[in-house]
Every structure is written in structure tokens, then in C-alpha cells.
Amino acid sequence: MENNLEKNWGNDRENTPECSRGNSSEPSRESTPGSVPENTQSCKGKTLLITGANGFIGKNLTARLRAMGQHTLLLFDVDTPPEKLAEYAARADFVFHLAGVNRPKDPAEFYAGNRGFTEHLLLLLEEAGSKAPVLVTSSIQAELENDYGKSKREAEALVFGHEQKTGAPALVYRLPGVFGKWCRPSYNSVVATFCHNIANGLPIEVRDPAYRFPLVYVDDVVNCFLAALDGAAPRDRALPGLCHLTCDVYETTLGALAETIQSFRDSRKTIAVPDMGDAFTKKLYAAYLSYLPTNGFSYPLDMHTDARGSFTEFLRTPDRGQVSVNVAKPGIVKGNHWHDTKNEKFLVVRGEAVIRFRRVGTDEVIEYRVSGDRLEVVDIPTGYTHSIENVGKEDLVTVMWANEPFDPEHPDTFYEKV
């Protein structure tokens, strides 16, 4: 694949000027939804037209660009006055054409919304004499013969033709299923639907658990688009204008997807942290959290309470141990045990304590005085019986990490007073 790619389209900086022609000493102010934050002006900024700005990818791209605070944004969506498009096309240094139709009542709307609107946009750019690069979100379904795929393929052909006619670079991305925050559930994304329903305690339907399909994460897509904005979009030499994503594409099945997302909900009871070493799981969990109901961000933990205080497990992982919170009343001593292999770290975050150690088989007692006023971690080595005493006047709160989750069948804990 590498030999078929043109690494950079943007060596000709006449198409992407260092200082936007849309910039001026007076901040640009567009009407909603095309409003431009006052801090988007800079010497290196560009004026960017984003169609479909209120859609899933559009919202994520717009939020990132606004956070960068570098560019002037001209946002166009279905509720923008139509006459604004000609003005925006004339001003734009770069076009993100994200608008499209994918769930119409009438198949004819595919062609009107995908091919027709693209044709209209390109005509406005041509009439304005613009050579702005045009980045288009297409679909892997463009290779299929359904109405959606054909309408996307016809829109692609228009963009390729626009480059040949005007010299404005065409940057067409055929995207697989995209998932992430702010995607509309019960519409055209199974990830969004599963995440929303499971997070809200609603049922899901898995019609074919073995069905395989590709997915890409929206933040990765945004990163690819920003690279394209900087002139680094790998284009296919066999089909100039067609670009390749430079991020991971994940293959999964409906059954595996449903099982993984359900495990996210269950993790509040098991306190098991999802496998953050797996890139897909990490990104899927981030997406899942964005669908939590606003009254469901918090959840209770199982506190083991007695007259001495409490002990509460917070997080468990299969390969990074567990984290707990220990509360001890004034004068209370906890511990007086040692471990063969299990090891721990103690961090007092409130109160005052003395942590005592004695190597098993010896008489010398070692003391560490710690306080929540000066955070420091104390390692608990193997083979040392140890205890922690609250020597202050308030509750002692200690964050404790152990290298392995507690296993009642093999506790690796032996009582012996320090």
C-alpha cells in the first residue's frame, strides 16, 4: 500500500496560505450556527468551511478546532441560511465537506443530499475562483451498488473532476463505521445505540452475533483530517484524490461489541477496570462514558465498616493490582501481617500515621511517620510484618495499592504482630 500513496498533497502552499485571507484586525463574527470564537484569529490561521458542522464528525472536528483557537470557522448545516454558502465558499481557504444523507425516507434523497449538494458546493467554489482543498467524507459503501453507495461514489467523482478542472486538491476519505462521543443513537451507528441503551439500562438487540464489521474512532479521524489540513494526507496514486486513513481500523463482531460494552456497565459492580492496554477497548470505553445519563455519573462502592473505620476497594485490574481506601479512627492500629509475594504501596492523604515494619524473624522495628499534609508513598516490602496506626486527632485516610486483586482462596496474608 505504501508504494501507492503520495505522502503529501500540500507542498504547494499557495493553496494553504500561512495567513488566512479571511483574517483581519477586526474579529470575524458569523451568525449562528456559523459563529466564530473571537480567539480563532492568528497569523497562521486559516478560514475553514465545515459543512455538516452539527453532525457527529462535524461536532467533534469543530470542537477540536475551537480548542486549538487558531482558525476562523465558517459552520454550515441544515439550519444555516442557504445564501451563506456562497459567501463561505468564497472566503474559505480549506473546505471540510462533511454534510450528507444516510437515512432518508425516499432513496432519491441520497442523490439530492450527497451528489446534488456536493455539486452545488463545488459550483460555488468554482464561481468564486477558489482553489481551496476540498476534504470529503465518503463511505466504504461507495464500492457497493446500493443507492447510498452509488450516491457517495457519484459525489466522489464530482470532487475528483473539480480537482482536474480547477487544480483544487481533492481529499476523499472512504470511512468505515465511525464511533465516539456525540454520535446519535438509534440512527445509523450500532456502537452509539449499544452504548446509549446499555448505559441507560435499556435492552439491545443482537441479530447476528457473528457479523463482522470495521470501525474507526472519531478522534482518530479528526487527527487524520487535521493532518490533511496541514498538507499531510496520503493520497492513492491509482485513484488521485482518494485518501487513506493513517489511523487504526478495528475489526469486531456484533456479539463481541455487545459483550464488551455490557462489561463496562458491569464494571461498576465488579470494580474491574477495562483493559486499557487494548486500544479498541480504551476508545470504546471512552465512547461509552459519554452516553451515561447526567444523573448517573456517580456510583456507590461496597464499604466494609466497623468500629475501627472502614475499608473500601475502589479499582481492580487483572495485571496492575487493585486500589483501596482505608479509613482508621484515632488511636486505631490496622495490619499486623506480612506477605510472601503480595506487595503494597500506602499513601496517607488525610491525618497523621506511623507505619511500622519488622522483618520476619528479626526484632528491629522500623517506623515511618507520614501525614496528609505532605504526600509521600511508602512501599510495603514482602517478608516484613507491618502495621499502620492513626496517631492524629481525626480520621486517617490512606490510599492503598496492592499488586494483585485480593483472592480469598489464596490471600497471601499471615498474621504476626509488629
C-alpha positions in Angstrom: 0.0 0.0 0.0 2.9 2.4 0.8 4.1 2.4 -2.8 0.6 3.5 -4.0 0.5 6.6 -1.7 1.5 10.1 -2.3 2.7 11.2 1.2 1.9 14.9 0.9 -0.5 16.8 -1.3 0.2 20.2 0.3 3.7 21.1 -0.9 2.2 24.0 -2.9 1.5 26.4 -0.1 -0.5 28.7 -2.4 -3.5 26.5 -1.6 -2.9 26.8 2.2 -1.6 30.3 3.0 0.2 30.9 6.2 -2.0 33.9 7.0 -5.7 33.4 6.1 -7.1 35.8 3.6 -10.2 35.8 5.8 -8.3 37.3 8.7 -8.4 41.0 9.6 -7.7 43.2 12.5 -11.4 43.0 13.4 -12.6 39.6 14.7 -15.0 37.8 12.3 -18.5 37.3 13.7 -20.8 34.9 11.9 -24.5 34.3 12.7 -25.4 31.1 14.5 -24.6 28.3 13.7 -21.7 29.9 11.8 -20.4 31.7 14.8 -16.6 32.2 15.1 -15.0 32.5 18.5 -13.0 35.7 19.0 -9.8 33.7 19.8 -9.7 31.9 16.5 -7.6 34.6 14.8 -3.8 34.1 14.4 -1.1 34.7 11.9 -1.0 31.0 10.9 -4.8 30.6 11.0 -6.9 29.7 8.0 -10.6 30.3 7.2 -12.2 26.9 7.2 -15.7 26.0 5.8 -17.3 23.0 7.5 -20.5 21.6 6.0 -22.5 19.3 8.2 -21.0 21.1 11.2 -23.7 19.9 13.5 -23.3 16.3 12.6 -21.4 13.7 14.5 -18.0 14.1 12.9 -18.6 17.8 12.4 -19.2 18.5 16.1 -16.0 16.6 17.0 -13.9 18.4 14.4 -15.4 21.8 15.3 -14.8 21.3 19.0 -11.2 20.4 18.4 -10.6 23.3 16.0 -12.2 25.7 18.5 -10.0 24.4 21.3 -6.9 25.0 19.1 -8.0 28.6 18.8 -6.1 29.1 15.5 -8.6 29.2 12.7 -11.7 31.1 11.6 -14.6 28.6 11.3 -17.4 29.0 8.9 -20.0 26.5 10.0 -22.8 25.4 7.6 -25.6 23.0 8.4 -29.3 22.4 7.5 -30.4 25.4 9.6 -27.9 27.8 8.2 -29.4 30.4 5.7 -28.7 28.8 2.3 -27.3 32.0 0.9 -24.5 31.9 3.4 -22.9 29.0 1.5 -21.8 31.2 -1.4 -20.2 33.7 0.9 -18.4 31.0 2.9 -17.2 29.2 -0.3 -15.6 32.5 -1.5 -13.9 33.0 1.8 -12.7 29.5 2.6 -9.0 28.5 2.5 -10.0 24.9 3.1 -13.3 23.0 2.9 -14.3 20.1 5.2 -17.4 18.8 3.3 -18.9 16.5 5.9 -22.6 17.0 5.1 -24.5 14.0 3.6 -27.7 12.0 3.8 -27.7 8.4 5.0 -31.1 7.6 6.4 -33.7 9.2 4.1 -37.4 8.1 3.7 -37.0 8.3 -0.1 -33.9 6.9 -1.9 -33.9 9.9 -4.2 -32.8 12.0 -1.2 -29.5 10.1 -1.2 -28.7 11.6 -4.6 -30.0 15.1 -3.8 -28.2 15.2 -0.4 -24.9 13.5 -1.4 -24.3 14.1 -5.1 -26.6 17.1 -5.5 -25.3 19.2 -2.6 -21.7 18.3 -3.4 -22.3 19.5 -7.0 -23.8 22.8 -5.7 -20.9 23.4 -3.3 -18.3 22.8 -6.0 -20.0 25.1 -8.4 -19.9 27.9 -5.7 -16.2 27.3 -5.2 -15.5 27.4 -8.9 -17.5 30.6 -9.4 -15.5 32.2 -6.6 -12.3 31.2 -8.3 -11.3 29.2 -5.2 -8.5 26.7 -5.2 -9.2 25.6 -1.6 -8.6 21.9 -1.0 -11.9 20.0 -0.5 -11.9 17.2 2.0 -14.9 15.0 1.7 -16.2 12.2 4.0 -17.4 9.4 1.8 -18.0 5.8 2.8 -16.6 2.3 2.2 -20.1 1.6 0.8 -19.1 3.7 -2.2 -17.9 0.4 -3.6 -21.4 -1.1 -3.3 -24.3 -0.8 -5.7 -27.0 0.3 -3.2 -28.4 3.8 -3.5 -26.3 5.2 -0.7 -23.1 3.8 -2.1 -23.8 5.0 -5.6 -24.7 8.5 -4.4 -21.5 8.7 -2.5 -19.5 7.4 -5.5 -21.1 10.0 -7.7 -20.2 12.7 -5.2 -16.6 11.5 -5.2 -16.4 11.7 -9.0 -17.6 15.3 -8.8 -14.8 16.2 -6.4 -12.2 14.4 -8.5 -13.4 16.3 -11.5 -13.3 19.5 -9.6 -9.6 19.0 -8.9 -8.9 18.2 -12.6 -10.7 21.3 -13.7 -9.6 23.8 -11.1 -6.4 22.4 -9.5 -8.1 22.5 -6.1 -6.8 19.3 -4.2 -9.5 16.6 -3.7 -9.2 14.7 -0.4 -11.8 12.0 -0.3 -11.9 9.6 2.7 -13.9 6.4 2.5 -14.8 5.9 6.1 -15.9 2.7 7.8 -18.3 2.9 10.7 -17.2 5.8 13.0 -17.8 5.7 16.7 -17.2 8.0 19.6 -18.8 10.8 21.7 -21.8 12.7 20.4 -22.9 10.1 17.9 -26.7 9.9 17.7 -28.1 6.6 19.0 -30.9 4.6 17.3 -29.9 6.2 14.0 -27.1 4.6 11.9 -24.5 3.6 14.5 -24.7 0.3 16.3 -22.0 1.5 18.7 -23.9 4.6 19.6 -27.1 2.6 20.1 -25.5 -0.1 22.2 -23.6 2.4 24.3 -26.7 4.5 24.9 -29.0 1.7 25.7 -26.7 -0.2 28.0 -25.6 2.9 29.8 -29.3 3.8 30.4 -30.4 0.3 31.3 -32.3 -0.3 28.1 -32.3 -3.6 26.1 -30.3 -4.1 23.0 -30.9 -6.4 20.0 -28.1 -8.5 18.6 -29.4 -10.1 15.5 -26.3 -11.8 14.2 -23.6 -12.0 16.9 -21.0 -13.4 14.3 -21.4 -10.4 11.9 -18.0 -8.8 11.4 -17.5 -5.1 10.5 -14.8 -2.4 10.7 -14.8 0.6 13.0 -12.7 3.7 13.4 -12.6 6.1 16.3 -13.8 9.7 15.7 -10.9 11.3 17.4 -8.5 9.4 15.2 -10.5 10.5 12.2 -10.3 14.1 13.4 -6.5 13.7 13.7 -6.3 12.5 10.2 -8.3 15.5 9.0 -6.1 17.9 10.8 -3.1 16.3 9.2 -4.7 16.8 5.9 -5.3 20.5 6.8 -1.5 20.7 7.3 -0.9 19.1 3.9 -0.1 15.5 5.0 -2.9 13.4 3.5 -1.7 10.1 1.9 -3.4 10.0 -1.5 -3.8 6.9 -3.6 -1.7 7.1 -6.8 -4.0 4.7 -8.5 -7.0 7.0 -7.8 -5.8 10.5 -7.2 -7.9 12.3 -4.7 -8.7 9.2 -2.7 -7.0 9.4 0.7 -6.2 6.7 3.2 -6.7 6.9 6.9 -3.4 6.9 8.8 -5.1 5.5 12.0 -6.1 2.1 13.2 -9.3 0.5 11.9 -10.7 -2.1 14.3 -12.5 -5.3 13.2 -15.1 -6.7 15.6 -18.3 -8.6 15.7 -21.8 -7.6 16.9 -21.6 -10.2 19.7 -18.1 -9.1 20.9 -19.2 -5.4 20.7 -22.3 -6.0 22.8 -20.4 -8.2 25.4 -17.6 -5.6 25.8 -20.0 -2.6 26.2 -22.0 -4.7 28.7 -18.8 -5.4 30.7 -18.4 -1.6 31.0 -21.7 -1.3 32.8 -20.9 -4.4 35.0 -17.6 -2.9 35.9 -19.3 -0.6 38.4 -20.2 -3.7 40.4 -17.0 -5.7 39.9 -14.8 -2.6 40.1 -12.8 -4.1 37.3 -11.0 -1.6 35.1 -11.4 -2.4 31.4 -8.2 -3.4 29.5 -6.7 0.0 28.8 -3.8 -1.8 27.1 -6.1 -2.7 24.2 -6.5 0.4 22.0 -10.0 -0.5 20.8 -11.3 -1.2 24.3 -9.8 2.0 25.6 -11.5 4.1 22.9 -14.8 2.2 23.2 -14.9 2.8 26.9 -14.3 6.5 26.4 -17.2 6.5 24.0 -19.4 4.5 26.4 -18.9 7.0 29.2 -20.2 9.9 27.0 -23.6 8.1 26.9 -24.1 8.0 30.7 -27.2 9.8 31.8 -26.4 13.1 33.6 -27.8 11.7 36.9 -25.7 8.6 36.6 -22.1 9.8 36.6 -21.5 8.5 40.2 -22.0 5.1 41.7 -21.6 3.7 45.3 -18.8 1.4 46.5 -19.1 -1.5 48.9 -17.7 -0.1 52.2 -16.6 -2.6 54.8 -17.3 -0.7 58.0 -16.7 -1.5 61.7 -15.8 0.4 64.9 -12.2 0.9 63.7 -13.2 2.7 60.5 -13.7 1.3 57.0 -12.0 -0.5 54.1 -13.3 0.0 50.6 -12.0 -1.4 47.3 -12.0 1.2 44.5 -10.5 -0.4 41.4 -9.4 -3.9 40.3 -7.3 -4.9 37.3 -6.1 -8.3 36.3 -2.5 -7.3 35.8 -2.0 -4.0 37.7 -3.4 -4.9 41.0 -6.1 -3.1 43.0 -6.6 0.3 44.7 -8.4 0.6 48.0 -9.2 3.3 50.5 -8.6 2.6 54.2 -10.1 4.8 57.0 -9.0 4.4 60.6 -10.3 6.2 63.7 -7.9 8.0 66.0 -5.8 5.6 68.0 -6.6 2.6 65.8 -3.9 0.2 64.6 -4.5 -1.8 61.4 -2.5 -4.5 59.7 0.0 -6.6 61.8 0.5 -9.1 59.0 3.0 -9.9 56.2 3.0 -11.3 52.7 5.1 -13.7 50.7 4.7 -12.2 47.3 1.9 -9.6 47.6 3.3 -6.1 47.9 1.6 -2.8 48.5 2.0 1.0 48.5 0.5 3.2 51.2 -0.4 6.9 50.6 -1.8 8.8 53.5 -4.0 11.7 52.2 -5.5 12.8 55.4 -4.5 12.7 59.0 -1.2 11.5 60.7 0.1 8.0 61.0 3.0 5.8 61.9 3.7 2.9 59.7 5.8 0.2 61.4 7.8 -2.6 59.9 9.6 -5.6 61.3 11.4 -8.2 59.1 10.0 -11.6 59.9 12.5 -13.5 62.1 14.1 -10.3 63.5 13.5 -7.9 66.4 14.2 -4.5 64.9 11.2 -2.3 64.4 11.3 0.4 61.7 9.0 3.4 61.8 7.8 5.9 59.1 5.8 8.9 60.3 3.6 10.2 57.5 0.9 12.9 57.1 -1.7 14.1 54.7 0.0 17.5 54.8 3.0 16.1 53.0 2.1 13.4 50.5 4.6 10.5 50.2 4.3 6.9 49.2 5.5 4.1 51.5 6.4 0.8 49.9 5.4 -2.3 51.8 8.1 -4.9 51.1 7.5 -8.6 51.1 8.6 -10.5 54.3 8.0 -7.6 56.6 5.2 -7.7 59.0 3.7 -4.2 59.1 1.0 -2.0 60.7 -0.4 1.5 60.4 -1.5 3.5 63.4 -3.6 6.6 63.4 -1.7 8.9 65.8 -3.7 12.1 64.9 -7.0 13.5 66.2 -9.0 13.0 63.0 -9.8 10.1 60.8 -6.8 8.7 58.9 -7.4 8.2 55.2 -5.0 6.0 53.3 -5.0 5.1 49.7 -3.6 1.6 49.3 -2.4 -0.1 46.2 -1.7 -3.9 46.1 0.0 -5.6 43.2 -2.8 -8.2 42.8 -6.5 -8.3 43.4 -7.4 -9.9 46.7 -8.1 -13.6 46.3 -9.9 -15.2 49.3 -8.7 -18.6 48.2 -5.1 -17.5 48.2 -4.9 -14.4 50.4 -1.1 -14.5 50.9 -1.6 -12.8 54.3 -0.1 -14.1 57.5 -0.9 -12.5 60.9 2.1 -11.5 63.1 2.2 -8.5 65.4 4.9 -6.0 64.6 
